[in-house]
Amino acid sequence: MGTGRARVAASILDADLANLAHEVRRVVKARADRIHLDVMDGHFVPNITFGATTIKALRRVTEIPFDAHLMISEPSRYVGGFLDAGCDSVTIHVEVEEPIEPTLRAIRAAGRAAGLCVKPATPIAALEPYSELLDIVMIMTVEPGFGGQTYMRDVAAKILPARDILRHKAVGGEVHVDGGVNRETAEHAGGLGADILVLGSALFTKGHDMAREIRLVKALADEGYQYQLNDGKPPIPRDNWVTFTRLPKTIARRFMDEIEVGGIPVLMLRGDGDINPDGVRDYDLLVPATAEMLTIDRHAAARGRYLAEAEAWRARVRAGGDPG
């Protein structure tokens, strides 16, 4: 959803908790990209919110992604419930006093994105031992527990080095910023490279146009990224895909598998070019526009070989050979 780089996750912490289904529908209508679910146990943080049962009920309301942020002392004990509830990602805190790796592995084994979050006082280096297991790094720019706090600009400086923690992810690693994000702070967070901006009180303040706030925050975050990190060039839209090559079906499938081994997703779609000698059009292999240069760096030589193989295959089929 949206045409730019930045994405908004709507935190329902400050929503009308007596009518959460309605609030989630409002957020979806306003074109938020995610629902951010702050789960608090009254022990790890000084507040209590809701649990997996509530999330499971909300899952019926919408299909957009659910990001669970577990601010609880024993995530290993409860993570299964949040996975069963339909959360698309689960982020726990690196400060918990229990083994972290088994919980991250359980999240990934369920096919969901695994994240680690750091409180304002925790250095980003605390995440390094778990980097290979992470899809998400979340930077808290307020002290966790309550909504409506002021964004800590000095703490937000951790957003930029957080990208290095996700260096193993060719595509799909996300840096989330959570706390005090609004139209006044979005440009700063975007200029540090935040992928997902968590908005709470900025959306649910009486009199605010929720859809307008989301549009403004995205635009300002993208502007910050453009001028601080991208040499003044507009960021590549996150949802754009580009054609990397066009090949006969069986050859295209082999090349797709080769590319995806390196963590770059590929869409294989029937193209609209000439019809091959076997009566079937070539298939396009599309990659995310944000990964186009990486795909070229890794696979340009292989693309040349596969294109040559395709020409040889066409010649053989025209001569009466088996299409294979």
Backbone bond lengths (Angstrom), bond angles and torsions (degrees), N, CA, C in turn:
res aa  C-N    CA-C-N  psi(-1)  N-CA   C-N-CA  omega(-1)  CA-C   N-CA-C  phi
1 M - - - 1.456 - - 1.517 108.70 -
2 G 1.339 117.66 125.96 1.440 120.06 -179.54 1.513 111.44 103.95
3 T 1.344 115.53 163.43 1.453 120.73 -173.67 1.515 113.61 -114.22
4 G 1.319 119.41 -4.45 1.445 121.34 -176.66 1.515 113.21 -103.98
5 R 1.329 114.70 -157.76 1.462 120.73 -178.49 1.523 112.07 -92.16
6 A 1.339 116.18 -47.50 1.459 121.15 -174.56 1.525 111.05 -69.07
7 R 1.324 114.94 146.75 1.456 121.86 176.42 1.527 109.12 -126.39
8 V 1.330 115.68 150.45 1.462 121.52 -178.58 1.521 109.75 -113.02
9 A 1.324 115.13 128.65 1.459 122.21 170.84 1.521 107.21 -107.14
10 A 1.307 116.53 120.38 1.461 121.23 -176.41 1.520 110.04 -87.41
11 S 1.327 115.78 115.27 1.459 120.76 176.03 1.522 109.17 -82.36
12 I 1.321 116.27 128.38 1.471 119.70 -178.41 1.527 111.67 -94.60
13 L 1.332 116.87 15.06 1.461 120.52 179.55 1.525 111.71 -58.83
14 D 1.345 117.10 -37.08 1.460 121.46 -178.44 1.522 112.61 -100.11
15 A 1.327 116.27 11.30 1.465 119.85 177.79 1.525 110.08 -77.36
16 D 1.322 115.27 175.72 1.466 121.20 175.31 1.528 107.29 -75.80
17 L 1.322 116.84 100.36 1.457 121.16 -175.01 1.524 112.53 -68.76
18 A 1.322 117.00 -14.21 1.464 120.09 176.90 1.524 111.65 -80.44
19 N 1.338 116.35 -9.69 1.463 119.61 -176.68 1.523 109.28 -145.60
20 L 1.335 115.70 55.42 1.461 120.39 -172.20 1.526 112.93 -64.71
21 A 1.304 117.64 -37.51 1.468 119.01 -179.73 1.524 110.38 -58.76
22 H 1.327 116.05 -43.85 1.463 120.42 177.96 1.525 110.59 -63.17
23 E 1.322 116.84 -42.04 1.463 120.46 -178.76 1.526 111.41 -64.72
24 V 1.317 116.40 -39.68 1.469 119.34 177.57 1.523 110.17 -64.18
25 R 1.314 117.32 -41.31 1.466 119.79 178.01 1.523 110.93 -62.96
26 R 1.331 117.04 -37.73 1.468 120.31 176.75 1.522 110.93 -61.18
27 V 1.310 116.26 -43.93 1.461 121.84 -179.10 1.524 110.56 -63.48
28 V 1.322 116.01 -43.04 1.470 119.80 179.46 1.525 109.96 -63.96
29 K 1.320 116.96 -43.81 1.462 121.07 179.11 1.521 111.39 -61.83
30 A 1.327 117.06 -32.96 1.462 121.78 179.37 1.518 112.51 -78.76
31 R 1.344 116.94 -1.64 1.458 124.63 174.53 1.527 113.43 73.12
32 A 1.321 115.66 38.76 1.468 118.62 164.90 1.524 107.53 -68.92
33 D 1.328 115.68 154.53 1.465 120.31 -176.82 1.519 112.46 -92.83
34 R 1.321 117.38 -25.05 1.465 122.96 -176.69 1.522 108.94 -142.50
35 I 1.321 115.12 163.92 1.461 121.72 164.96 1.520 106.77 -111.18
36 H 1.323 116.35 123.53 1.461 123.04 179.70 1.528 107.78 -98.27
37 L 1.328 115.78 122.18 1.464 121.46 -172.98 1.524 110.07 -112.35
38 D 1.313 116.46 105.23 1.464 122.58 -178.83 1.519 109.59 -85.42
39 V 1.319 115.78 109.69 1.464 121.78 -179.29 1.526 108.14 -104.72
40 M 1.343 116.82 119.74 1.463 122.66 -176.07 1.520 110.01 -126.94
41 D 1.329 115.38 142.30 1.468 119.49 -173.15 1.525 114.39 -110.35
42 G 1.338 118.19 2.00 1.457 119.72 -178.89 1.514 113.72 76.09
43 H 1.316 117.03 1.27 1.470 121.58 179.69 1.525 111.21 -118.76
44 F 1.327 115.90 -55.57 1.462 119.38 177.49 1.522 110.37 -67.02
45 V 1.331 116.33 -36.13 1.469 122.91 173.91 1.525 107.87 -132.54
46 P 1.330 117.12 155.59 1.471 120.08 -174.82 1.524 113.27 -83.20
47 N 1.308 116.91 56.52 1.453 120.91 177.08 1.528 107.77 -162.27
48 I 1.311 116.79 158.93 1.469 122.84 177.20 1.523 107.19 -128.68
49 T 1.333 116.02 133.07 1.469 118.73 178.99 1.522 110.15 -119.61
50 F 1.325 117.94 -104.00 1.458 122.12 -175.20 1.519 108.67 -139.20
51 G 1.337 115.43 174.16 1.457 119.39 -176.79 1.509 112.90 -127.85
52 A 1.332 114.94 -160.89 1.457 121.24 -173.77 1.525 112.57 -65.01
53 T 1.326 117.62 -32.27 1.471 119.77 -178.85 1.522 110.94 -63.31
54 T 1.329 116.49 -43.07 1.469 120.67 177.82 1.518 110.52 -63.88
55 I 1.335 116.36 -43.16 1.463 120.22 -179.37 1.529 110.67 -63.09
56 K 1.316 116.76 -41.02 1.464 120.30 179.08 1.523 111.14 -60.91
57 A 1.316 116.73 -38.08 1.468 120.43 177.32 1.524 110.91 -66.94
58 L 1.334 116.67 -39.81 1.463 120.50 179.64 1.523 112.00 -69.77
59 R 1.322 116.34 -26.72 1.466 119.69 -178.23 1.528 111.44 -58.48
60 R 1.322 116.90 -26.56 1.466 120.92 179.82 1.524 112.52 -73.62
61 V 1.321 116.26 -14.70 1.466 120.80 -173.60 1.519 112.07 -81.38
62 T 1.334 117.91 -32.73 1.459 121.59 -173.61 1.523 110.58 -152.76
63 E 1.318 114.95 159.77 1.459 120.80 177.38 1.521 112.67 -103.75
64 I 1.339 118.97 -2.24 1.460 118.35 -179.49 1.531 109.15 -69.05
65 P 1.332 117.28 157.02 1.469 119.96 -172.98 1.523 113.51 -59.82
66 F 1.328 114.52 143.95 1.464 123.57 173.24 1.534 108.05 -107.55
67 D 1.319 116.19 122.91 1.463 122.40 174.24 1.523 108.36 -106.23
68 A 1.321 117.29 111.55 1.469 120.95 178.10 1.520 109.42 -91.07
69 H 1.316 116.23 128.14 1.463 123.76 176.91 1.532 107.04 -112.69
70 L 1.333 115.80 102.55 1.456 120.51 -173.47 1.523 110.72 -90.36
71 M 1.311 115.81 103.15 1.460 122.34 174.72 1.526 107.24 -97.38
72 I 1.337 114.31 66.42 1.460 120.82 -175.89 1.521 109.45 -134.04
73 S 1.311 115.87 156.32 1.464 121.33 -172.94 1.517 113.75 -75.93
74 E 1.335 117.44 -31.37 1.462 120.94 -176.11 1.528 110.76 -124.90
75 P 1.318 118.61 68.83 1.474 119.44 -178.06 1.522 113.20 -60.77
76 S 1.335 117.57 -31.16 1.471 119.14 -178.97 1.526 111.45 -61.59
77 R 1.317 116.38 -30.65 1.468 121.22 -177.89 1.520 112.10 -72.60
78 Y 1.317 117.61 -28.11 1.455 120.69 -170.74 1.524 114.57 -118.33
79 V 1.335 118.34 -7.95 1.465 120.03 -172.12 1.522 112.52 -59.20
80 G 1.335 117.75 -34.83 1.457 120.20 179.79 1.510 112.75 -58.19
81 G 1.324 116.70 -37.27 1.456 120.50 179.21 1.513 112.41 -65.36
82 F 1.334 116.33 -37.03 1.459 119.34 179.73 1.522 111.37 -73.56
83 L 1.310 116.79 -32.48 1.467 119.55 174.35 1.522 109.98 -67.33
84 D 1.318 116.46 -44.15 1.462 120.46 178.54 1.529 111.59 -64.21
85 A 1.312 117.17 -28.55 1.463 121.37 -179.27 1.524 112.70 -72.87
86 G 1.338 116.92 -12.70 1.459 119.84 176.92 1.510 115.65 102.35
87 C 1.334 117.69 19.10 1.461 119.98 177.34 1.526 109.86 -69.97
88 D 1.320 116.39 134.23 1.466 121.27 179.82 1.517 112.11 -82.39
89 S 1.316 116.81 -26.00 1.457 121.59 174.11 1.519 108.24 -143.40
90 V 1.319 115.23 151.77 1.463 121.07 177.18 1.530 107.22 -133.90
91 T 1.317 115.20 123.95 1.465 121.80 178.30 1.522 109.03 -114.70
92 I 1.322 115.76 128.62 1.458 121.48 177.13 1.525 108.63 -113.92
93 H 1.321 117.00 174.58 1.459 121.19 -177.91 1.514 111.79 -98.67
94 V 1.316 114.99 138.04 1.465 120.06 178.29 1.520 110.92 -68.87
95 E 1.323 118.40 -17.28 1.469 121.65 -177.18 1.524 113.74 -83.10
96 V 1.327 119.16 -2.53 1.465 119.50 -178.88 1.530 110.45 -64.71
97 E 1.318 115.47 149.69 1.467 120.44 -176.56 1.523 110.84 -98.01
98 E 1.295 116.30 57.17 1.463 123.34 175.60 1.525 106.79 -154.73
99 P 1.329 118.64 163.66 1.461 120.45 178.84 1.533 111.15 -58.48
100 I 1.306 115.70 133.05 1.461 121.95 -175.76 1.522 112.31 -93.33
101 E 1.312 116.90 -39.16 1.465 120.47 -173.20 1.527 113.49 -57.40
102 P 1.342 120.60 -43.98 1.475 118.71 -179.60 1.524 113.34 -59.69
103 T 1.315 117.11 -36.04 1.462 119.89 179.79 1.523 110.87 -68.77
104 L 1.327 116.87 -42.76 1.464 119.93 177.45 1.527 110.39 -61.71
105 R 1.317 116.54 -41.19 1.465 119.60 179.97 1.533 111.16 -66.20
106 A 1.314 117.03 -36.14 1.468 120.23 178.26 1.525 110.99 -65.00
107 I 1.311 116.79 -39.48 1.470 120.86 178.74 1.523 110.13 -64.00
108 R 1.329 115.74 -46.42 1.462 119.66 -178.54 1.528 111.68 -68.64
109 A 1.323 116.78 -35.09 1.465 120.44 178.69 1.526 110.91 -63.56
110 A 1.318 116.70 -27.27 1.461 121.30 177.87 1.527 112.26 -82.81
111 G 1.335 116.65 1.23 1.453 120.72 178.94 1.514 113.73 79.67
112 R 1.328 117.33 20.28 1.466 121.31 179.92 1.532 109.39 -109.45
113 A 1.314 115.80 164.59 1.462 121.32 178.43 1.526 109.20 -80.82
114 A 1.326 115.41 134.81 1.462 121.66 -178.19 1.525 110.03 -107.52
115 G 1.335 115.26 135.57 1.452 119.54 -178.60 1.511 112.92 -132.88
116 L 1.340 114.38 156.16 1.458 122.30 171.29 1.520 108.70 -124.91
117 C 1.323 114.79 140.71 1.458 122.07 -178.19 1.517 109.66 -116.90
118 V 1.346 115.78 147.33 1.464 121.01 175.46 1.528 109.69 -120.19
119 K 1.320 115.17 134.52 1.461 120.77 172.84 1.531 109.41 -70.22
120 P 1.328 117.89 166.75 1.464 120.12 -177.77 1.527 115.21 -54.54
121 A 1.326 118.04 -36.46 1.460 119.65 -176.01 1.528 113.71 -85.47
122 T 1.314 117.86 -7.15 1.464 121.41 -175.51 1.522 110.18 -88.92
123 P 1.331 118.63 128.34 1.468 120.21 178.98 1.521 111.70 -70.24
124 I 1.310 115.57 150.54 1.459 120.40 -179.68 1.524 111.39 -63.46
125 A 1.319 116.69 -25.59 1.471 120.72 -179.93 1.526 112.26 -61.23
126 A 1.326 117.92 -20.01 1.465 121.05 179.44 1.527 111.87 -63.58
127 L 1.333 117.63 -18.10 1.455 121.26 -178.63 1.527 113.41 -88.30
128 E 1.324 116.83 -16.15 1.463 120.43 -173.51 1.537 114.26 -54.01
129 P 1.339 119.15 -42.51 1.475 117.66 -178.50 1.523 114.44 -61.07
130 Y 1.333 116.93 -16.79 1.465 120.75 -175.58 1.530 112.28 -113.30
131 S 1.321 117.33 8.69 1.461 120.73 -168.90 1.526 113.06 -55.69
132 E 1.326 118.14 -41.02 1.456 121.08 -175.66 1.528 112.88 -68.33
133 L 1.318 117.08 -14.54 1.465 121.29 -179.64 1.525 112.79 -99.23
134 L 1.334 117.14 3.40 1.457 120.22 -170.54 1.517 113.10 -104.74
135 D 1.320 114.65 137.40 1.458 122.95 168.93 1.526 110.48 -107.17
136 I 1.326 116.10 -21.99 1.463 122.65 -175.50 1.519 109.48 -134.27
137 V 1.330 115.82 136.62 1.460 122.04 165.79 1.525 106.52 -119.44
138 M 1.327 116.24 126.14 1.458 120.86 -178.71 1.524 109.64 -112.66
139 I 1.322 115.54 126.75 1.458 121.97 178.62 1.519 108.83 -104.34
140 M 1.332 115.74 118.15 1.461 120.08 175.57 1.526 108.93 -83.08
141 T 1.322 116.07 121.88 1.462 121.05 178.18 1.524 111.58 -106.10
142 V 1.329 116.26 17.20 1.471 124.68 166.72 1.526 105.62 -144.88
143 E 1.316 116.46 167.51 1.458 119.71 172.47 1.528 108.29 -74.06
144 P 1.324 118.76 125.93 1.469 120.35 -174.77 1.526 112.25 -65.30
145 G 1.326 114.31 147.46 1.463 119.65 176.24 1.507 114.04 140.06
146 F 1.333 116.94 -38.61 1.463 120.34 -175.57 1.521 110.11 -141.55
147 G 1.329 116.00 146.14 1.450 121.41 176.19 1.512 111.72 -81.48
148 G 1.325 115.88 170.66 1.461 121.83 174.27 1.511 115.44 80.94
149 Q 1.336 118.56 12.72 1.461 120.86 -179.84 1.530 110.93 -84.83
150 T 1.335 115.11 169.60 1.463 121.73 -176.90 1.526 111.12 -89.47
151 Y 1.301 115.89 133.44 1.458 125.46 178.91 1.528 111.10 -60.14
152 M 1.325 116.42 128.42 1.465 121.82 179.73 1.529 109.27 -93.58
153 R 1.324 116.81 103.26 1.461 120.51 -176.09 1.528 112.01 -65.41
154 D 1.308 117.60 -35.89 1.467 119.03 -179.08 1.532 110.38 -67.74
155 V 1.315 117.50 -36.84 1.463 121.35 178.32 1.526 110.53 -70.25
156 A 1.336 116.88 -33.47 1.464 120.86 -179.51 1.521 112.34 -61.16
157 A 1.318 117.57 -18.19 1.466 120.29 177.76 1.524 111.85 -58.21
158 K 1.338 117.94 -19.26 1.471 121.24 178.21 1.530 112.26 -71.35
159 I 1.328 117.86 -14.24 1.469 120.51 -178.80 1.527 110.69 -60.45
160 L 1.323 116.94 -44.19 1.466 120.06 -175.69 1.531 112.97 -64.70
161 P 1.334 120.32 -50.94 1.469 118.94 177.43 1.530 113.68 -68.54
162 A 1.329 117.69 -16.41 1.467 119.73 176.77 1.516 111.42 -60.72
163 R 1.334 116.61 -28.71 1.464 120.01 178.41 1.523 111.25 -60.18
164 D 1.331 116.81 -34.33 1.468 120.08 179.79 1.525 111.96 -66.43
165 I 1.327 116.81 -29.16 1.464 119.69 177.98 1.527 110.33 -63.76
166 L 1.334 116.90 -27.38 1.463 122.27 -177.28 1.523 111.91 -100.93
167 R 1.314 117.43 21.68 1.470 121.14 -175.33 1.526 112.84 -62.79
168 H 1.325 117.64 -21.07 1.462 120.61 179.68 1.524 112.13 -76.15
169 K 1.338 117.63 -11.72 1.467 121.53 -176.72 1.523 109.53 -94.73
170 A 1.326 116.66 109.59 1.463 119.62 177.76 1.528 110.48 -63.07
171 V 1.304 116.52 -41.15 1.460 123.50 179.99 1.520 107.39 -143.93
172 G 1.313 116.83 143.40 1.452 119.88 169.51 1.517 116.61 101.59
173 G 1.330 119.01 -13.89 1.453 119.39 175.45 1.519 110.36 -68.35
174 E 1.319 116.77 138.56 1.466 120.47 -174.83 1.521 111.46 -129.24
175 V 1.338 114.97 136.11 1.459 121.62 170.23 1.525 107.71 -103.31
176 H 1.327 116.03 118.88 1.462 121.93 178.68 1.524 108.92 -101.17
177 V 1.320 116.76 143.20 1.463 121.34 172.22 1.526 107.74 -120.12
178 D 1.336 115.17 128.64 1.464 120.95 -171.45 1.514 109.48 -132.94
179 G 1.333 115.49 116.78 1.459 120.26 174.50 1.513 113.24 128.83
180 G 1.326 116.91 110.31 1.455 120.99 175.15 1.512 114.80 72.21
181 V 1.328 117.86 18.24 1.464 120.14 -179.55 1.523 109.00 -82.24
182 N 1.324 115.64 129.83 1.460 122.39 179.42 1.527 108.46 -159.64
183 R 1.323 116.63 -169.13 1.465 118.92 -176.76 1.531 112.48 -66.21
184 E 1.335 118.04 -21.49 1.466 120.78 178.26 1.529 112.50 -81.66
185 T 1.314 118.46 -23.27 1.464 121.18 -174.15 1.528 113.81 -114.71
186 A 1.329 117.29 -8.34 1.470 120.64 -175.13 1.516 112.29 -63.43
187 E 1.316 117.71 -38.97 1.467 119.88 -179.04 1.524 110.91 -64.53
188 H 1.322 116.35 -38.58 1.467 120.76 178.52 1.526 110.19 -63.87
189 A 1.333 117.48 -47.50 1.469 121.03 -179.49 1.528 111.32 -64.90
190 G 1.330 116.64 -41.74 1.459 119.98 178.08 1.512 112.15 -64.00
191 G 1.326 116.29 -36.13 1.456 120.98 179.15 1.512 113.70 -68.75
192 L 1.317 117.08 -13.99 1.469 122.11 175.35 1.529 111.81 -98.38
193 G 1.333 116.53 -1.52 1.463 120.36 174.59 1.508 116.07 96.64
194 A 1.341 118.25 16.67 1.467 119.52 178.01 1.524 109.86 -62.44
195 D 1.328 115.50 136.08 1.467 121.21 177.58 1.518 111.69 -89.99
196 I 1.329 116.06 -44.79 1.462 122.57 -175.66 1.525 108.30 -120.16
197 L 1.319 116.93 123.32 1.459 122.58 178.62 1.520 108.27 -105.59
198 V 1.323 115.56 120.82 1.461 120.62 -179.24 1.524 108.54 -87.75
199 L 1.319 116.47 120.20 1.461 122.15 179.60 1.521 109.13 -113.10
200 G 1.315 116.25 130.73 1.452 121.14 177.96 1.510 111.75 -123.42
201 S 1.323 116.52 -88.42 1.463 120.30 -176.41 1.521 112.09 -61.82
202 A 1.336 118.08 -27.60 1.464 120.67 178.47 1.523 111.65 -61.52
203 L 1.322 116.90 -27.12 1.459 120.65 179.90 1.513 112.61 -89.39
204 F 1.323 116.04 -34.41 1.454 119.57 -170.44 1.529 113.56 -102.61
205 T 1.332 117.25 10.81 1.460 120.82 174.05 1.525 109.73 -70.62
206 K 1.295 116.29 132.25 1.461 120.99 -178.22 1.522 110.09 -57.36
207 G 1.323 115.97 132.24 1.456 121.23 178.81 1.516 114.20 94.03
208 H 1.342 118.33 -13.24 1.457 121.00 177.74 1.526 110.27 -79.43
209 D 1.319 115.46 137.60 1.457 121.64 171.79 1.521 106.82 -83.37
210 M 1.327 116.97 107.60 1.458 121.61 -172.28 1.527 111.95 -58.53
211 A 1.312 117.36 -45.56 1.459 120.67 -178.39 1.526 110.95 -63.76
212 R 1.323 115.77 -39.02 1.474 119.25 179.52 1.523 110.63 -67.16
213 E 1.322 117.46 -40.56 1.462 120.17 178.40 1.529 110.88 -59.96
214 I 1.320 116.39 -42.66 1.460 120.13 -179.89 1.525 110.54 -64.12
215 R 1.328 116.97 -44.54 1.468 120.08 178.88 1.523 110.96 -61.78
216 L 1.324 116.88 -44.38 1.467 121.14 -179.40 1.523 111.66 -62.98
217 V 1.313 116.47 -46.30 1.468 120.01 -177.89 1.522 110.63 -62.74
218 K 1.311 117.26 -43.45 1.468 119.97 178.59 1.521 111.32 -62.55
219 A 1.331 115.88 -46.59 1.463 119.64 -177.94 1.519 111.25 -63.63
220 L 1.329 117.05 -41.99 1.463 120.35 -179.72 1.523 111.53 -68.68
221 A 1.330 117.07 -39.32 1.466 119.87 177.37 1.524 110.85 -63.78
222 D 1.323 116.95 -41.68 1.464 120.04 177.82 1.527 111.64 -65.26
223 E 1.319 116.09 -36.14 1.466 119.37 177.50 1.520 110.91 -66.09
224 G 1.314 115.96 -41.01 1.459 119.05 176.59 1.511 111.73 -60.59
225 Y 1.335 116.58 -44.47 1.471 121.07 178.11 1.526 110.67 -62.21
226 Q 1.319 116.56 -42.80 1.464 121.28 -177.10 1.529 111.62 -58.49
227 Y 1.315 116.78 -45.74 1.467 119.63 -172.46 1.520 114.20 -93.81
228 Q 1.310 117.59 -19.34 1.461 119.65 179.51 1.531 113.26 -95.94
229 L 1.325 117.18 -33.32 1.469 120.13 -172.40 1.520 114.57 -123.97
230 N 1.331 118.80 -11.03 1.466 119.91 -170.24 1.520 113.37 -125.31
231 D 1.327 116.84 26.59 1.478 122.23 174.70 1.524 113.42 53.68
232 G 1.324 116.18 34.69 1.456 120.01 176.66 1.518 115.02 80.75
233 K 1.336 117.34 0.75 1.461 120.27 179.48 1.523 109.57 -90.78
234 P 1.329 117.96 137.36 1.472 119.40 177.28 1.522 110.33 -58.33
235 P 1.325 118.07 142.20 1.471 119.77 179.66 1.512 111.64 -65.60
236 I 1.331 115.66 151.45 1.460 120.73 176.02 1.521 108.52 -68.42
237 P 1.320 118.48 127.89 1.466 119.80 178.81 1.528 111.24 -56.79
238 R 1.307 115.62 134.24 1.458 121.28 -173.20 1.533 112.41 -64.99
239 D 1.318 117.59 -27.47 1.462 120.57 -175.60 1.525 113.47 -93.15
240 N 1.326 118.57 -0.50 1.463 120.79 -178.03 1.530 111.84 -76.79
241 W 1.319 115.10 138.36 1.467 122.36 174.31 1.521 108.35 -121.63
242 V 1.325 116.92 146.86 1.456 121.97 -179.35 1.529 109.30 -128.11
243 T 1.329 115.89 151.72 1.457 120.43 179.00 1.528 109.61 -79.37
244 F 1.314 115.54 123.45 1.465 120.80 178.64 1.523 111.08 -90.34
245 T 1.325 117.67 -37.02 1.460 121.55 175.97 1.511 109.20 -165.13
246 R 1.336 115.93 172.23 1.465 122.92 -179.15 1.524 107.32 -135.77
247 L 1.356 116.84 124.44 1.455 121.34 -171.86 1.525 110.67 -144.29
248 P 1.334 117.85 159.44 1.470 119.38 170.88 1.522 111.10 -58.84
249 K 1.313 115.59 154.34 1.458 121.43 -167.35 1.524 114.02 -53.86
250 T 1.323 117.79 -52.33 1.469 119.04 -174.92 1.521 111.61 -66.33
251 I 1.330 116.88 -36.42 1.471 120.73 178.48 1.522 109.62 -71.15
252 A 1.337 116.91 -41.28 1.463 121.17 179.19 1.524 111.44 -59.75
253 R 1.342 116.45 -40.12 1.458 119.47 -178.34 1.527 111.45 -64.83
254 R 1.323 117.01 -38.93 1.469 119.81 178.20 1.518 111.17 -65.57
255 F 1.330 116.76 -41.13 1.460 119.99 -179.82 1.529 110.45 -68.65
256 M 1.327 117.30 -38.60 1.467 120.85 176.84 1.524 110.42 -57.64
257 D 1.320 116.71 -46.94 1.462 120.37 -179.89 1.521 110.92 -61.10
258 E 1.320 117.30 -38.31 1.465 121.62 -179.73 1.523 111.27 -65.22
259 I 1.322 116.56 -42.61 1.468 120.35 -179.49 1.527 110.80 -67.66
260 E 1.336 116.07 -42.41 1.465 119.63 -174.84 1.522 112.69 -69.17
261 V 1.323 118.38 -22.35 1.464 120.42 175.87 1.530 110.74 -57.09
262 G 1.329 116.88 -32.44 1.464 121.02 -179.68 1.511 114.64 -86.96
263 G 1.335 118.29 9.83 1.459 121.12 175.00 1.512 115.09 89.04
264 I 1.329 118.17 8.79 1.467 121.11 176.97 1.525 108.14 -98.71
265 P 1.325 119.13 118.46 1.467 120.19 -179.92 1.519 111.11 -71.45
266 V 1.322 116.20 147.82 1.461 122.37 -178.95 1.518 109.32 -132.15
267 L 1.331 115.61 136.23 1.457 121.36 170.11 1.524 108.01 -103.53
268 M 1.306 116.85 130.13 1.464 122.12 178.64 1.520 108.11 -111.02
269 L 1.332 116.38 111.32 1.460 122.03 -174.89 1.522 110.27 -127.76
270 R 1.314 116.47 143.24 1.460 120.36 177.11 1.534 109.04 -60.95
271 G 1.322 116.55 128.51 1.458 121.11 -178.61 1.515 112.70 -82.40
272 D 1.330 115.79 -176.87 1.471 120.78 -179.45 1.526 110.88 -121.18
273 G 1.341 116.68 24.82 1.462 120.28 -179.52 1.514 112.50 -87.28
274 D 1.329 115.14 -157.63 1.458 121.03 -178.13 1.529 111.04 -65.13
275 I 1.316 115.18 156.31 1.462 121.07 177.68 1.521 108.96 -85.74
276 N 1.321 116.30 133.16 1.456 121.90 -179.68 1.536 111.03 -73.99
277 P 1.334 116.94 167.51 1.474 120.07 179.57 1.527 114.04 -59.43
278 D 1.329 118.58 -21.31 1.470 120.41 177.80 1.518 112.20 -87.16
279 G 1.345 116.70 4.17 1.455 121.00 178.22 1.514 115.24 86.32
280 V 1.325 118.18 5.20 1.468 122.67 -178.38 1.521 109.44 -117.51
281 R 1.321 116.88 135.67 1.462 120.98 177.85 1.533 110.54 -70.53
282 D 1.328 115.49 158.62 1.456 120.21 173.83 1.530 110.30 -63.55
283 Y 1.345 115.10 162.22 1.460 122.40 174.36 1.526 109.54 -108.43
284 D 1.333 115.51 138.38 1.468 121.29 175.42 1.517 109.24 -85.08
285 L 1.326 116.70 137.42 1.458 122.38 169.36 1.516 107.85 -103.79
286 L 1.324 115.57 114.06 1.463 121.20 -178.89 1.523 110.04 -106.66
287 V 1.333 116.00 141.43 1.457 122.48 176.06 1.527 108.39 -125.06
288 P 1.340 118.51 157.99 1.461 119.37 176.74 1.528 110.50 -57.44
289 A 1.331 116.40 137.78 1.461 120.13 179.43 1.529 111.03 -57.90
290 T 1.325 116.56 -31.99 1.471 119.73 179.77 1.526 112.36 -67.91
291 A 1.338 116.52 -18.18 1.467 120.57 -179.30 1.526 112.35 -110.32
292 E 1.331 117.12 11.53 1.463 119.76 -175.74 1.528 111.66 -61.09
293 M 1.323 117.63 -47.77 1.464 119.78 -177.63 1.525 111.26 -66.69
294 L 1.331 117.02 -37.27 1.460 120.20 177.18 1.529 110.11 -63.70
295 T 1.327 116.45 -41.39 1.466 120.37 179.32 1.525 110.65 -64.02
296 I 1.314 116.91 -40.82 1.471 120.77 177.34 1.522 110.50 -62.86
297 D 1.340 115.88 -46.31 1.468 119.60 -179.55 1.523 111.53 -58.05
298 R 1.329 115.80 -41.64 1.456 120.13 -174.65 1.526 113.24 -82.54
299 H 1.346 117.10 -34.17 1.459 118.78 -163.72 1.536 114.39 -127.90
300 A 1.336 118.92 11.10 1.470 119.35 -179.28 1.527 111.17 -61.88
301 A 1.336 117.04 -43.53 1.466 119.51 -179.38 1.531 110.99 -64.18
302 A 1.334 115.96 -42.54 1.465 119.43 178.66 1.520 110.93 -64.44
303 R 1.316 117.23 -36.08 1.467 120.12 177.40 1.522 110.64 -58.71
304 G 1.333 115.98 -43.27 1.464 119.13 177.95 1.520 112.33 -60.59
305 R 1.338 116.65 -40.17 1.464 119.99 179.86 1.529 111.09 -67.24
306 Y 1.340 116.26 -41.42 1.459 119.15 -179.20 1.532 111.27 -68.21
307 L 1.329 117.34 -36.49 1.465 119.77 176.87 1.529 110.99 -64.77
308 A 1.331 115.97 -40.07 1.470 119.38 176.80 1.531 110.65 -64.81
309 E 1.318 116.84 -40.11 1.462 120.72 177.26 1.527 110.41 -61.90
310 A 1.346 116.02 -39.04 1.457 120.00 179.88 1.528 111.39 -63.96
311 E 1.333 116.79 -40.65 1.466 119.87 178.43 1.522 110.73 -64.58
312 A 1.321 116.46 -41.30 1.461 120.21 178.43 1.528 110.73 -64.54
313 W 1.315 116.43 -38.85 1.470 121.35 178.38 1.520 110.82 -63.64
314 R 1.322 117.28 -43.76 1.472 120.53 179.57 1.525 110.94 -62.26
315 A 1.342 115.44 -43.38 1.467 119.33 179.81 1.530 110.39 -62.03
316 R 1.315 116.77 -41.19 1.457 120.40 -178.82 1.533 110.92 -66.15
317 V 1.313 116.86 -41.74 1.478 120.03 -179.60 1.525 110.43 -67.82
318 R 1.329 117.28 -39.50 1.477 119.97 177.84 1.528 111.19 -61.29
319 A 1.343 114.51 -32.76 1.466 119.38 -179.26 1.531 112.18 -81.43
320 G 1.325 117.42 4.77 1.458 121.03 177.05 1.501 114.73 98.52
321 G 1.343 117.08 9.91 1.449 120.25 179.23 1.508 113.17 -76.23
322 D 1.331 116.13 166.08 1.458 122.30 179.32 1.524 109.40 -72.16
323 P 1.362 119.06 127.44 1.466 120.91 179.39 1.524 113.03 -59.68
324 G 1.350 117.99 -25.85 1.462 120.66 178.11 1.497 112.62 78.03
